[in-house]
Amino acid sequence: MLTDDGKHLYVSWDEYHLLIEKLALKVYHSGWAFDQILCLARGGLRPGDVLSRVFDRPLGIMSISSYRAEGGTIQGRLDMAKYITLPKGELAGRVLLVDDLADSGVTLSAVVERLRGMSAIAELRSAVLWVKGVSSYTPDYYVEMLPTSPWIHQPFEDYDALRPEGLARKFAI
């Protein structure tokens, strides 16, 4: 739900899961057959997991981080993992790159550039839930275009500030 000021988008778990399902349908209806999914951790983990299950394709994971300052609201240096984790073999063939959103576009552009340099990848397409209006990169598949580029409050962000002591208090353990 977008606030009246257009600067914040609050997403519930139900809305989040519906967006992932809509993304799966966009990929499905495109008719593109892919061999593997590569998700960007952490934001792409949940969408990548669901797409991997729906399409019955192996899921690779690449850890990447660019939001560090001000509680994750200010983009910092892009840290990209040297290795990609896969259940077997190497990242090859037709690969669907999955993340939660195209924010500035810097992260997705950098990853796509790196992956396109891998000779084993025959074709690469990207998929996200949201594309912000300020993004310099537009994925092949997305569910929502957000022209006002709001800050997206995703349902799992509650865990960013939760520590084990807070859980213990919650359950009176």
N, CA, C and O atoms as a DFTB+ gen file, in Angstrom:
692 C
 N C O
     1  1       0.839      -1.178       0.000
     2  2       0.000       0.000       0.000
     3  2       0.890       1.250       0.000
     4  3       1.743       1.404       0.874
     5  1       0.698       2.117      -0.952
     6  2       1.477       3.348      -1.071
     7  2       0.872       4.425      -0.174
     8  3      -0.344       4.619      -0.158
     9  1       1.720       5.115       0.566
    10  2       1.221       6.182       1.425
    11  2       0.819       7.378       0.583
    12  3       1.169       7.475      -0.593
    13  1       0.078       8.287       1.203
    14  2      -0.410       9.468       0.487
    15  2       0.717      10.329      -0.079
    16  3       0.546      10.983      -1.107
    17  1       1.859      10.328       0.589
    18  2       2.954      11.172       0.112
    19  2       3.712      10.541      -1.053
    20  3       4.563      11.193      -1.658
    21  1       3.415       9.280      -1.375
    22  2       4.077       8.602      -2.492
    23  2       5.514       8.236      -2.223
    24  3       6.206       7.758      -3.122
    25  1       5.988       8.452      -0.992
    26  2       7.393       8.198      -0.672
    27  2       7.632       6.842      -0.008
    28  3       8.776       6.406       0.116
    29  1       6.559       6.177       0.417
    30  2       6.699       4.898       1.112
    31  2       5.683       3.899       0.581
    32  3       4.525       4.239       0.341
    33  1       6.131       2.664       0.400
    34  2       5.270       1.571      -0.006
    35  2       5.383       0.488       1.063
    36  3       6.461      -0.067       1.278
    37  1       4.280       0.191       1.726
    38  2       4.249      -0.832       2.776
    39  2       3.639      -2.101       2.198
    40  3       2.535      -2.081       1.654
    41  1       4.369      -3.201       2.322
    42  2       3.954      -4.460       1.715
    43  2       3.761      -5.509       2.805
    44  3       4.647      -5.731       3.629
    45  1       2.594      -6.152       2.801
    46  2       2.316      -7.233       3.757
    47  2       2.875      -8.544       3.209
    48  3       3.265      -8.629       2.044
    49  1       2.907      -9.559       4.065
    50  2       3.364     -10.879       3.611
    51  2       2.478     -11.398       2.485
    52  3       2.985     -11.938       1.502
    53  1       1.166     -11.242       2.615
    54  2       0.257     -11.722       1.569
    55  2       0.513     -11.007       0.246
    56  3       0.567     -11.645      -0.806
    57  1       0.669      -9.692       0.295
    58  2       0.948      -8.927      -0.927
    59  2       2.284      -9.351      -1.539
    60  3       2.411      -9.477      -2.757
    61  1       3.269      -9.568      -0.678
    62  2       4.604      -9.962      -1.121
    63  2       4.546     -11.295      -1.875
    64  3       5.120     -11.430      -2.955
    65  1       3.853     -12.268      -1.299
    66  2       3.763     -13.574      -1.945
    67  2       2.961     -13.510      -3.249
    68  3       3.284     -14.215      -4.205
    69  1       1.931     -12.680      -3.295
    70  2       1.180     -12.505      -4.537
    71  2       2.049     -11.897      -5.639
    72  3       1.936     -12.270      -6.807
    73  1       2.906     -10.968      -5.261
    74  2       3.819     -10.364      -6.244
    75  2       4.780     -11.410      -6.809
    76  3       5.065     -11.408      -8.006
    77  1       5.273     -12.296      -5.959
    78  2       6.173     -13.357      -6.432
    79  2       5.429     -14.271      -7.404
    80  3       5.978     -14.666      -8.433
    81  1       4.190     -14.605      -7.079
    82  2       3.401     -15.459      -7.963
    83  2       3.116     -14.762      -9.296
    84  3       3.144     -15.400     -10.349
    85  1       2.844     -13.466      -9.252
    86  2       2.619     -12.708     -10.486
    87  2       3.894     -12.667     -11.334
    88  3       3.833     -12.730     -12.562
    89  1       5.040     -12.561     -10.671
    90  2       6.315     -12.583     -11.395
    91  2       6.505     -13.933     -12.076
    92  3       6.936     -13.994     -13.227
    93  1       6.188     -15.002     -11.377
    94  2       6.295     -16.343     -11.965
    95  2       5.422     -16.443     -13.211
    96  3       5.838     -17.018     -14.217
    97  1       4.223     -15.891     -13.147
    98  2       3.329     -15.936     -14.309
    99  2       3.857     -15.109     -15.473
   100  3       3.698     -15.497     -16.630
   101  1       4.480     -13.977     -15.178
   102  2       5.056     -13.161     -16.262
   103  2       6.139     -13.951     -17.004
   104  3       6.189     -13.952     -18.234
   105  1       6.998     -14.616     -16.242
   106  2       8.051     -15.424     -16.862
   107  2       7.415     -16.574     -17.642
   108  3       7.803     -16.840     -18.780
   109  1       6.456     -17.246     -17.048
   110  2       5.783     -18.380     -17.689
   111  2       5.118     -17.967     -18.998
   112  3       5.298     -18.624     -20.023
   113  1       4.362     -16.896     -18.966
   114  2       3.644     -16.445     -20.155
   115  2       4.580     -15.933     -21.252
   116  3       4.173     -15.836     -22.409
   117  1       5.820     -15.606     -20.905
   118  2       6.772     -15.180     -21.938
   119  2       7.202     -16.352     -22.819
   120  3       7.676     -16.159     -23.938
   121  1       7.029     -17.566     -22.301
   122  2       7.425     -18.748     -23.065
   123  2       8.906     -19.058     -23.013
   124  3       9.364     -20.014     -23.640
   125  1       9.660     -18.260     -22.272
   126  2      11.113     -18.477     -22.212
   127  2      11.428     -19.640     -21.282
   128  3      11.015     -19.652     -20.122
   129  1      12.154     -20.605     -21.798
   130  2      12.575     -21.754     -20.997
   131  2      14.001     -21.509     -20.515
   132  3      14.896     -21.222     -21.310
   133  1      14.201     -21.625     -19.221
   134  2      15.538     -21.409     -18.659
   135  2      15.982     -22.655     -17.908
   136  3      15.171     -23.500     -17.531
   137  1      17.297     -22.746     -17.701
   138  2      17.890     -23.929     -17.078
   139  2      18.120     -23.768     -15.585
   140  3      17.984     -24.724     -14.822
   141  1      18.469     -22.562     -15.171
   142  2      18.827     -22.307     -13.778
   143  2      18.323     -20.937     -13.360
   144  3      18.075     -20.054     -14.181
   145  1      18.183     -20.797     -12.039
   146  2      17.853     -19.502     -11.459
   147  2      19.022     -19.090     -10.579
   148  3      19.560     -19.902      -9.825
   149  1      19.408     -17.842     -10.678
   150  2      20.416     -17.278      -9.788
   151  2      19.755     -16.133      -9.041
   152  3      19.319     -15.155      -9.650
   153  1      19.681     -16.255      -7.719
   154  2      19.093     -15.165      -6.946
   155  2      20.196     -14.389      -6.238
   156  3      21.255     -14.923      -5.908
   157  1      19.912     -13.122      -6.021
   158  2      20.841     -12.255      -5.319
   159  2      20.418     -12.189      -3.849
   160  3      19.299     -11.795      -3.523
   161  1      21.331     -12.579      -2.988
   162  2      21.041     -12.565      -1.551
   163  2      21.466     -11.213      -0.991
   164  3      22.577     -10.744      -1.237
   165  1      20.574     -10.605      -0.244
   166  2      19.508     -11.245       0.478
   167  2      18.146     -11.009      -0.143
   168  3      17.275     -11.870      -0.018
   169  1      17.923      -9.903      -0.798
   170  2      16.585      -9.558      -1.279
   171  2      15.973     -10.536      -2.255
   172  3      14.751     -10.685      -2.279
   173  1      16.769     -11.204      -3.056
   174  2      16.241     -12.129      -4.046
   175  2      16.050     -13.548      -3.555
   176  3      15.593     -14.413      -4.303
   177  1      16.403     -13.798      -2.281
   178  2      16.301     -15.171      -1.765
   179  2      14.874     -15.708      -1.787
   180  3      14.631     -16.804      -2.291
   181  1      13.949     -14.955      -1.252
   182  2      12.569     -15.451      -1.198
   183  2      11.953     -15.587      -2.588
   184  3      11.395     -16.640      -2.898
   185  1      12.034     -14.555      -3.441
   186  2      11.500     -14.748      -4.801
   187  2      12.219     -15.879      -5.547
   188  3      11.579     -16.666      -6.245
   189  1      13.522     -15.961      -5.403
   190  2      14.285     -17.011      -6.076
   191  2      13.868     -18.399      -5.621
   192  3      13.746     -19.315      -6.435
   193  1      13.650     -18.556      -4.322
   194  2      13.228     -19.845      -3.776
   195  2      11.881     -20.252      -4.349
   196  3      11.715     -21.389      -4.789
   197  1      10.920     -19.341      -4.349
   198  2       9.585     -19.659      -4.858
   199  2       9.654     -19.990      -6.348
   200  3       9.060     -20.977      -6.784
   201  1      10.365     -19.186      -7.135
   202  2      10.470     -19.452      -8.571
   203  2      11.158     -20.784      -8.839
   204  3      10.782     -21.507      -9.762
   205  1      12.160     -21.106      -8.039
   206  2      12.852     -22.385      -8.180
   207  2      11.891     -23.550      -7.955
   208  3      11.952     -24.559      -8.657
   209  1      11.018     -23.406      -6.985
   210  2      10.038     -24.459      -6.693
   211  2       8.963     -24.527      -7.777
   212  3       8.623     -25.618      -8.233
   213  1       8.426     -23.392      -8.195
   214  2       7.353     -23.355      -9.187
   215  2       7.830     -23.899     -10.538
   216  3       7.117     -24.662     -11.190
   217  1       9.037     -23.506     -10.953
   218  2       9.553     -23.933     -12.253
   219  2      10.384     -25.212     -12.168
   220  3      10.816     -25.740     -13.193
   221  1      10.608     -25.709     -10.953
   222  2      11.403     -26.917     -10.735
   223  2      12.779     -26.812     -11.406
   224  3      13.196     -27.687     -12.166
   225  1      13.462     -25.706     -11.093
   226  2      14.797     -25.451     -11.621
   227  2      15.766     -25.258     -10.460
   228  3      15.373     -24.785      -9.394
   229  1      17.027     -25.621     -10.662
   230  2      18.021     -25.440      -9.594
   231  2      18.211     -23.959      -9.264
   232  3      18.137     -23.091     -10.134
   233  1      18.457     -23.705      -7.986
   234  2      18.634     -22.342      -7.489
   235  2      20.079     -22.106      -7.082
   236  3      20.613     -22.791      -6.210
   237  1      20.700     -21.128      -7.723
   238  2      22.018     -20.674      -7.329
   239  2      21.869     -19.397      -6.510
   240  3      20.881     -18.674      -6.634
   241  1      22.856     -19.137      -5.682
   242  2      22.809     -17.959      -4.820
   243  2      24.116     -17.176      -4.955
   244  3      25.211     -17.736      -4.915
   245  1      23.961     -15.875      -5.115
   246  2      25.107     -14.976      -5.143
   247  2      24.876     -13.915      -4.071
   248  3      23.871     -13.204      -4.092
   249  1      25.795     -13.820      -3.159
   250  2      25.664     -12.840      -2.089
   251  2      26.188     -11.494      -2.573
   252  3      27.269     -11.381      -3.151
   253  1      25.370     -10.479      -2.309
   254  2      25.731      -9.134      -2.751
   255  2      25.151      -8.135      -1.770
   256  3      24.078      -8.363      -1.212
   257  1      25.838      -7.047      -1.558
   258  2      25.339      -6.042      -0.626
   259  2      25.779      -4.658      -1.062
   260  3      26.924      -4.432      -1.454
   261  1      24.813      -3.727      -0.980
   262  2      25.173      -2.343      -1.284
   263  2      24.553      -1.362      -0.307
   264  3      24.927      -0.189      -0.294
   265  1      23.606      -1.818       0.516
   266  2      22.959      -0.918       1.475
   267  2      23.510      -1.183       2.863
   268  3      23.334      -2.271       3.410
   269  1      24.179      -0.185       3.433
   270  2      24.801      -0.383       4.729
   271  2      24.541       0.757       5.700
   272  3      24.301       0.511       6.882
   273  1      24.582       1.972       5.238
   274  2      24.471       3.121       6.142
   275  2      23.012       3.459       6.448
   276  3      22.112       3.096       5.691
   277  1      22.792       4.143       7.538
   278  2      21.462       4.637       7.929
   279  2      20.407       3.534       7.921
   280  3      19.329       3.686       7.346
   281  1      20.741       2.425       8.568
   282  2      19.775       1.333       8.648
   283  2      19.445       0.734       7.298
   284  3      18.337       0.238       7.097
   285  1      20.381       0.770       6.375
   286  2      20.171       0.184       5.059
   287  2      19.497       1.095       4.063
   288  3      19.065       0.630       3.009
   289  1      19.390       2.385       4.360
   290  2      18.693       3.295       3.448
   291  2      19.628       4.078       2.542
   292  3      19.171       4.724       1.599
   293  1      20.915       4.036       2.804
   294  2      21.874       4.767       1.972
   295  2      22.789       3.757       1.282
   296  3      23.404       2.906       1.924
   297  1      22.860       3.877      -0.049
   298  2      23.663       2.943      -0.814
   299  2      25.137       3.220      -0.595
   300  3      25.609       4.348      -0.730
   301  1      25.852       2.152      -0.251
   302  2      27.282       2.254      -0.034
   303  2      28.029       1.523      -1.129
   304  3      27.535       1.380      -2.247
   305  1      29.219       1.064      -0.798
   306  2      30.050       0.318      -1.742
   307  2      29.372      -1.002      -2.092
   308  3      28.781      -1.645      -1.225
   309  1      29.452      -1.402      -3.332
   310  2      28.869      -2.659      -3.784
   311  2      29.843      -3.787      -3.484
   312  3      30.967      -3.800      -3.988
   313  1      29.408      -4.731      -2.664
   314  2      30.215      -5.903      -2.337
   315  2      29.595      -7.116      -3.013
   316  3      28.466      -7.497      -2.703
   317  1      30.330      -7.722      -3.937
   318  2      29.831      -8.860      -4.702
   319  2      30.672     -10.090      -4.368
   320  3      31.901     -10.037      -4.406
   321  1      30.002     -11.199      -4.039
   322  2      30.711     -12.434      -3.710
   323  2      31.556     -12.900      -4.891
   324  3      31.184     -12.733      -6.052
   325  1      32.688     -13.482      -4.562
   326  2      33.574     -13.995      -5.599
   327  2      33.003     -15.268      -6.228
   328  3      33.183     -15.523      -7.419
   329  1      32.305     -16.068      -5.398
   330  2      31.789     -17.345      -5.864
   331  2      30.268     -17.389      -5.830
   332  3      29.628     -16.690      -5.045
   333  1      29.709     -18.213      -6.686
   334  2      28.275     -18.446      -6.752
   335  2      28.023     -19.847      -6.213
   336  3      28.704     -20.795      -6.605
   337  1      27.050     -19.984      -5.317
   338  2      26.721     -21.269      -4.733
   339  2      25.640     -21.942      -5.565
   340  3      24.578     -21.367      -5.804
   341  1      25.919     -23.164      -6.002
   342  2      24.972     -23.951      -6.789
   343  2      24.903     -25.361      -6.215
   344  3      25.871     -25.831      -5.617
   345  1      23.756     -26.051      -6.392
   346  2      23.666     -27.409      -5.868
   347  2      24.615     -28.370      -6.581
   348  3      25.123     -29.307      -5.965
   349  1      24.859     -28.146      -7.870
   350  2      25.833     -28.962      -8.609
   351  2      26.219     -28.248      -9.890
   352  3      25.464     -27.429     -10.415
   353  1      27.385     -28.564     -10.377
   354  2      27.845     -27.993     -11.632
   355  2      28.168     -26.516     -11.544
   356  3      28.471     -25.982     -10.477
   357  1      28.092     -25.868     -12.706
   358  2      28.396     -24.453     -12.778
   359  2      27.208     -23.687     -13.335
   360  3      26.283     -24.275     -13.894
   361  1      27.243     -22.395     -13.180
   362  2      26.203     -21.548     -13.743
   363  2      26.383     -21.559     -15.251
   364  3      27.403     -21.107     -15.770
   365  1      25.367     -22.088     -15.957
   366  2      25.518     -22.275     -17.398
   367  2      24.159     -22.325     -18.074
   368  3      23.123     -22.463     -17.422
   369  1      24.186     -22.210     -19.384
   370  2      22.967     -22.301     -20.179
   371  2      22.148     -21.034     -20.100
   372  3      22.693     -19.930     -20.096
   373  1      20.848     -21.190     -20.038
   374  2      19.920     -20.068     -19.933
   375  2      19.645     -19.818     -18.448
   376  3      19.143     -20.692     -17.742
   377  1      19.980     -18.624     -17.993
   378  2      19.924     -18.295     -16.568
   379  2      18.951     -17.147     -16.319
   380  3      18.989     -16.117     -16.991
   381  1      18.077     -17.355     -15.328
   382  2      17.171     -16.299     -14.881
   383  2      17.748     -15.701     -13.609
   384  3      17.861     -16.386     -12.592
   385  1      18.111     -14.434     -13.663
   386  2      18.645     -13.696     -12.521
   387  2      17.475     -13.069     -11.765
   388  3      16.669     -12.355     -12.362
   389  1      17.373     -13.325     -10.457
   390  2      16.234     -12.868      -9.668
   391  2      16.685     -12.018      -8.486
   392  3      17.611     -12.378      -7.760
   393  1      16.014     -10.882      -8.309
   394  2      16.213     -10.042      -7.136
   395  2      14.852      -9.497      -6.736
   396  3      13.860      -9.737      -7.424
   397  1      14.796      -8.763      -5.623
   398  2      13.508      -8.232      -5.212
   399  2      13.158      -6.956      -5.975
   400  3      11.997      -6.749      -6.331
   401  1      14.154      -6.094      -6.232
   402  2      13.828      -4.844      -6.904
   403  2      15.008      -4.260      -7.655
   404  3      16.169      -4.545      -7.362
   405  1      14.672      -3.438      -8.629
   406  2      15.668      -2.613      -9.310
   407  2      15.511      -1.230      -8.699
   408  3      14.594      -0.486      -9.046
   409  1      16.408      -0.897      -7.793
   410  2      16.333       0.368      -7.070
   411  2      17.044       1.426      -7.909
   412  3      16.417       2.075      -8.746
   413  1      18.327       1.602      -7.696
   414  2      19.088       2.545      -8.530
   415  2      19.469       1.903      -9.859
   416  3      19.707       2.593     -10.851
   417  1      19.523       0.560      -9.866
   418  2      19.950      -0.175     -11.051
   419  2      21.421      -0.527     -11.034
   420  3      21.880      -1.308     -11.867
   421  1      22.170       0.038     -10.095
   422  2      23.618      -0.175     -10.024
   423  2      23.951      -1.643      -9.768
   424  3      24.804      -2.215     -10.445
   425  1      23.280      -2.251      -8.794
   426  2      23.572      -3.639      -8.437
   427  2      23.271      -4.571      -9.600
   428  3      24.128      -5.358     -10.001
   429  1      22.072      -4.492     -10.140
   430  2      21.707      -5.394     -11.237
   431  2      22.606      -5.193     -12.458
   432  3      22.997      -6.166     -13.102
   433  1      22.931      -3.967     -12.775
   434  2      23.828      -3.704     -13.912
   435  2      25.191      -4.348     -13.706
   436  3      25.746      -4.954     -14.623
   437  1      25.726      -4.212     -12.499
   438  2      27.049      -4.787     -12.198
   439  2      27.027      -6.311     -12.266
   440  3      27.954      -6.925     -12.795
   441  1      25.976      -6.917     -11.736
   442  2      25.864      -8.377     -11.763
   443  2      25.680      -8.868     -13.193
   444  3      26.328      -9.831     -13.603
   445  1      24.811      -8.224     -13.952
   446  2      24.587      -8.616     -15.342
   447  2      25.890      -8.512     -16.135
   448  3      26.209      -9.399     -16.926
   449  1      26.628      -7.448     -15.926
   450  2      27.912      -7.286     -16.624
   451  2      28.860      -8.426     -16.284
   452  3      29.513      -8.980     -17.169
   453  1      28.936      -8.776     -15.011
   454  2      29.814      -9.875     -14.587
   455  2      29.360     -11.198     -15.191
   456  3      30.183     -11.969     -15.685
   457  1      28.053     -11.468     -15.154
   458  2      27.538     -12.736     -15.656
   459  2      27.677     -12.841     -17.168
   460  3      27.941     -13.926     -17.686
   461  1      27.505     -11.748     -17.874
   462  2      27.630     -11.784     -19.341
   463  2      29.069     -12.098     -19.755
   464  3      29.317     -12.509     -20.888
   465  1      30.008     -11.904     -18.836
   466  2      31.398     -12.240     -19.106
   467  2      31.704     -13.713     -18.903
   468  3      32.820     -14.158     -19.170
   469  1      30.730     -14.472     -18.435
   470  2      30.920     -15.914     -18.209
   471  2      30.506     -16.664     -19.471
   472  3      29.341     -16.633     -19.866
   473  1      31.455     -17.330     -20.091
   474  2      31.206     -17.970     -21.389
   475  2      30.204     -19.120     -21.315
   476  3      29.600     -19.462     -22.332
   477  1      30.008     -19.725     -20.149
   478  2      29.090     -20.859     -20.034
   479  2      27.620     -20.419     -20.061
   480  3      26.733     -21.249     -20.261
   481  1      27.357     -19.128     -19.861
   482  2      25.987     -18.627     -19.881
   483  2      25.597     -18.295     -21.321
   484  3      26.165     -17.398     -21.944
   485  1      24.614     -19.041     -21.835
   486  2      24.171     -18.845     -23.213
   487  2      23.205     -17.670     -23.327
   488  3      23.243     -16.916     -24.299
   489  1      22.334     -17.521     -22.321
   490  2      21.367     -16.431     -22.338
   491  2      21.057     -16.057     -20.899
   492  3      20.947     -16.919     -20.028
   493  1      20.918     -14.755     -20.663
   494  2      20.652     -14.251     -19.320
   495  2      19.469     -13.296     -19.378
   496  3      19.441     -12.374     -20.194
   497  1      18.494     -13.525     -18.506
   498  2      17.382     -12.596     -18.354
   499  2      17.217     -12.317     -16.865
   500  3      17.641     -13.107     -16.021
   501  1      16.597     -11.184     -16.558
   502  2      16.453     -10.788     -15.156
   503  2      14.989     -10.575     -14.796
   504  3      14.162     -10.234     -15.642
   505  1      14.690     -10.787     -13.503
   506  2      13.317     -10.672     -13.021
   507  2      13.313     -10.091     -11.610
   508  3      14.098     -10.506     -10.757
   509  1      12.431      -9.134     -11.374
   510  2      12.284      -8.512     -10.053
   511  2      10.801      -8.243      -9.785
   512  3       9.971      -8.294     -10.694
   513  1      10.492      -7.958      -8.536
   514  2       9.125      -7.605      -8.174
   515  2       8.829      -6.158      -8.544
   516  3       7.778      -5.861      -9.113
   517  1       9.753      -5.258      -8.221
   518  2       9.541      -3.820      -8.419
   519  2      10.689      -3.192      -9.200
   520  3      11.842      -3.601      -9.069
   521  1      10.357      -2.194     -10.011
   522  2      11.353      -1.346     -10.664
   523  2      11.018       0.087     -10.271
   524  3       9.906       0.559     -10.511
   525  1      11.969       0.767      -9.675
   526  2      11.764       2.169      -9.314
   527  2      12.016       3.059     -10.525
   528  3      12.817       2.737     -11.403
   529  1      11.314       4.180     -10.546
   530  2      11.454       5.126     -11.648
   531  2      12.862       5.643     -11.835
   532  3      13.238       6.006     -12.949
   533  1      13.654       5.688     -10.770
   534  2      15.025       6.198     -10.850
   535  2      16.027       5.144     -11.326
   536  3      17.201       5.454     -11.530
   537  1      15.577       3.917     -11.500
   538  2      16.499       2.838     -11.863
   539  2      17.093       3.047     -13.255
   540  3      16.394       3.394     -14.207
   541  1      18.392       2.827     -13.339
   542  2      19.085       2.913     -14.623
   543  2      19.029       1.577     -15.374
   544  3      19.489       1.475     -16.511
   545  1      18.460       0.561     -14.726
   546  2      18.383      -0.772     -15.320
   547  2      16.931      -1.249     -15.288
   548  3      16.275      -1.181     -14.249
   549  1      16.439      -1.723     -16.411
   550  2      15.091      -2.281     -16.466
   551  2      15.198      -3.775     -16.742
   552  3      15.658      -4.179     -17.810
   553  1      14.777      -4.596     -15.784
   554  2      14.832      -6.049     -15.964
   555  2      13.900      -6.526     -17.076
   556  3      13.002      -5.802     -17.505
   557  1      14.126      -7.735     -17.527
   558  2      13.289      -8.331     -18.567
   559  2      11.871      -8.580     -18.060
   560  3      10.900      -8.443     -18.804
   561  1      11.766      -8.946     -16.794
   562  2      10.465      -9.227     -16.185
   563  2      10.346      -8.458     -14.872
   564  3      11.280      -8.428     -14.071
   565  1       9.204      -7.847     -14.665
   566  2       8.925      -7.190     -13.384
   567  2       7.421      -7.107     -13.216
   568  3       6.663      -7.191     -14.182
   569  1       6.999      -6.940     -11.954
   570  2       5.563      -6.890     -11.676
   571  2       5.068      -5.456     -11.612
   572  3       4.058      -5.122     -12.231
   573  1       5.764      -4.607     -10.874
   574  2       5.296      -3.233     -10.700
   575  2       6.378      -2.215     -11.021
   576  3       7.521      -2.344     -10.584
   577  1       6.000      -1.198     -11.793
   578  2       6.863      -0.039     -12.047
   579  2       6.417       1.028     -11.060
   580  3       5.231       1.348     -10.976
   581  1       7.371       1.578     -10.311
   582  2       7.072       2.581      -9.285
   583  2       7.691       3.916      -9.695
   584  3       8.835       4.196      -9.338
   585  1       6.950       4.747     -10.442
   586  2       7.507       5.983     -10.980
   587  2       7.971       6.974      -9.914
   588  3       8.879       7.764     -10.173
   589  1       7.364       6.953      -8.707
   590  2       7.771       7.905      -7.662
   591  2       8.945       7.390      -6.844
   592  3       9.427       8.087      -5.951
   593  1       9.417       6.168      -7.139
   594  2      10.574       5.570      -6.454
   595  2      10.446       5.596      -4.932
   596  3      11.339       6.100      -4.251
   597  1       9.348       5.061      -4.387
   598  2       9.171       5.082      -2.935
   599  2      10.136       4.135      -2.239
   600  3      10.697       3.226      -2.851
   601  1      10.315       4.373      -0.939
   602  2      11.058       3.419      -0.134
   603  2      10.106       2.264       0.127
   604  3       8.984       2.473       0.589
   605  1      10.549       1.046      -0.167
   606  2       9.686      -0.129      -0.018
   607  2       9.951      -0.769       1.344
   608  3      11.075      -1.158       1.660
   609  1       8.902      -0.864       2.127
   610  2       8.967      -1.508       3.447
   611  2       8.471      -2.936       3.282
   612  3       7.268      -3.191       3.251
   613  1       9.419      -3.862       3.176
   614  2       9.070      -5.255       2.951
   615  2       8.776      -5.945       4.282
   616  3       9.315      -5.543       5.314
   617  1       7.933      -6.972       4.274
   618  2       7.463      -7.560       5.533
   619  2       8.554      -8.169       6.404
   620  3       8.410      -8.212       7.626
   621  1       9.628      -8.635       5.806
   622  2      10.675      -9.277       6.592
   623  2      11.615      -8.285       7.262
   624  3      12.486      -8.687       8.034
   625  1      11.456      -7.001       6.982
   626  2      12.342      -5.998       7.575
   627  2      12.198      -5.895       9.085
   628  3      13.077      -5.349       9.752
   629  1      11.101      -6.411       9.637
   630  2      10.943      -6.438      11.097
   631  2      12.103      -7.187      11.751
   632  3      12.480      -6.896      12.886
   633  1      12.660      -8.149      11.027
   634  2      13.757      -8.948      11.575
   635  2      15.095      -8.203      11.580
   636  3      16.029      -8.620      12.263
   637  1      15.194      -7.111      10.830
   638  2      16.442      -6.350      10.797
   639  2      16.829      -5.800      12.161
   640  3      18.013      -5.716      12.487
   641  1      15.847      -5.433      12.947
   642  2      16.132      -4.854      14.263
   643  2      15.883      -5.850      15.398
   644  3      16.162      -5.546      16.558
   645  1      15.365      -7.029      15.074
   646  2      15.062      -8.022      16.104
   647  2      16.309      -8.826      16.446
   648  3      17.003      -9.313      15.553
   649  1      16.585      -8.962      17.709
   650  2      17.719      -9.749      18.182
   651  2      17.188     -10.899      19.036
   652  3      16.028     -10.872      19.447
   653  1      18.015     -11.904      19.309
   654  2      17.553     -13.048      20.097
   655  2      16.900     -12.652      21.429
   656  3      15.947     -13.290      21.877
   657  1      17.423     -11.599      22.049
   658  2      16.837     -11.163      23.323
   659  2      15.383     -10.719      23.128
   660  3      14.534     -10.965      23.985
   661  1      15.101     -10.064      21.997
   662  2      13.749      -9.629      21.690
   663  2      12.813     -10.813      21.471
   664  3      11.656     -10.789      21.891
   665  1      13.324     -11.838      20.815
   666  2      12.516     -13.043      20.644
   667  2      12.228     -13.697      21.985
   668  3      11.108     -14.135      22.245
   669  1      13.246     -13.761      22.834
   670  2      13.055     -14.342      24.172
   671  2      11.978     -13.581      24.949
   672  3      11.149     -14.190      25.625
   673  1      11.994     -12.261      24.850
   674  2      10.951     -11.462      25.522
   675  2       9.584     -11.721      24.917
   676  3       8.587     -11.808      25.634
   677  1       9.535     -11.845      23.591
   678  2       8.270     -12.074      22.898
   679  2       7.599     -13.361      23.373
   680  3       6.384     -13.412      23.565
   681  1       8.411     -14.390      23.558
   682  2       7.860     -15.678      23.963
   683  2       8.037     -15.954      25.458
   684  3       7.766     -17.057      25.933
   685  1       8.495     -14.933      26.192
   686  2       8.713     -15.065      27.652
   687  2       9.546     -16.302      27.986
   688  3       9.227     -17.069      28.894
   689  1      10.620     -16.466      27.222
   690  2      11.511     -17.623      27.455
   691  2      12.745     -17.165      28.204
   692  3      13.623     -17.975      28.502
